Amino acid sequence: MTHLPTWTYQGTVPLTGDLSILESALHSGRVAAAELGYTGEPRIIETEETMLSRPDGDPETDLLSAEQALQAGIDFNPTLLRYRMEWDAEADPDAELAAGG
């Protein structure tokens, strides 16, 4: 029997006050999980206001949370919302059907 491991979908969206942008990103995560065979809802959905550590920073590697900005002595001015969704490991239903389960 094939098992799907714990899986995480994460990214950032602009912090504009328009929650439809975040809703769209979370929907994309659910679609991606379903395409991989996950059938349940994410166990964890987290969001956090962030900012880039420098103006030309990379949203993948140069994000600072409020706590990190404070520790670095930087005025926290959030411009991005970081999100993370995590699914529990589960059995792959297609593999179970193919094995006669």
N, C-alpha and C positions, 0 to 999 in steps of 0.2 A: 504494500500500500504506500502510495506517495503522499507525503505530507507537505503542506505549504508552511514555510517558516513564518515566524513573526515578521511582519512587513511594515515599513514606515514610508509615508508619503509626506514630503515637507517642501516648503518654499516660502516666498515672500510676496506680498502685494503692497501697492502704495497705500499709505495711511491717509485717506482723503475724507473719511467720514461716510463714504458710500459702501455700505456693507454688501451690496450685490457683487462687488469684486471678490470679496472673501467667500461669499456663498458659491460663486462660480468656481473658485479654486478648490473648495471643499468638494463640490460636485465632481470635478475632474478627478480628485483623489478616489472617490467612491467608484467612479467608472473604471479607473485604472485597476483598482482592487478587484472589481468584478471580472474584468478581462483576464486577470491572472487566476481566477477561480475562487476567490474569497466570497463567501456567502453571507457572512455576518457584518454587522456595523463595526466601525472602529471602536476599540476599547478606550482609546485616549484621543481627545481632540484638544490641543493646546494652542493658545495664541499669546503673543508677547509683542509689545511695542518695541521697536528697535530704531537705530539710526546707523548710518555708515560712519566708520571711524575716520574717514577722510573723504573729501568731496568726490574724488574719482574712484572711490572704493568699489569693490566687487560685492554684490549682495550675497554671494555664496560664502565668502570668506572674511569679509570686513564689517560684520554687524556687531553692534554694541547694544546690550540691554541697558536699562537705567542704572542697574547696579554696577555694571562694568564701566559705564561712562563716569559715574561718581568716583569709582576707584582710580580711574585714569585722570581725574581732575578736569573732565570735559563737561561743559553744559549740555545736558540731555535735551535734544530736540528731535523727538521721534518723527520719522518720515516713512517708515515701513512697518508692516505688521507681519511678523514671522508666524507661520502656522506649522503644526505637526500633527499628523494623524497616524495612529498605530493600530494595526490589526493583530489579533491573537493568531497563533499557529493553528492550522486546522487541516483535516484530511482533505485531499483533493477529490471532490465528488466524481469527476470524470474518470480518474484512475480507479476508483472503487467500482464504478459501473463496468469499465472495461475488464476488470478482474472478476466480474460476476458477483460483486458484493452488493 
